[in-house]
Amino acid sequence: MAHTVEWIENGVIWRFFKTVNSNEIKLVHTKFYSDRRCDKVKFQIFDLSDLKTSILFESEIRTAAIFDTGGSRIVPNLRVAFVVSEHSPIRDVERYIEESQKMKTSNTFGVFQDLESAEKWGREGKF
């Protein structure tokens, strides 16, 4: 498993390491939406700062956006933050955000250089 999860007050932090692929993304989706705590989540942080490689095709990025847009009907108005570094697959993040916005998701997105800024932004949402 190339990720960890930490449930915090009003949010959840997913940390990814080394490489991410479509199976890892599906696993994270399943973990989130099948957990009762997701009903109380107001923000998610995807910490990609230690991620070195993304093995995702354009179609898989679009599929993730479709799934999350559908999920936004279950858990609406999430603030979704991505923490990136110079090694992170920023193009995949940008593509995911673009696809999600085209689909009129209720989620809002932010990209940050550090976890503290991402969490601060996530907590600024109206609860």
Secondary structure, DSSP 8 states (H G I E B T S, - for coil): --EEEEEETTEEEEEEEEEEEHHHHHHHHHHHHHSGGGGG--EEEEEEEEEEEEE--HHHHHHHHHHHHHHTTTS-S-EEEEE--TTS-HHHHHHHHHHHHHTT-S-EEEEESSHHHHHHHHHTS--
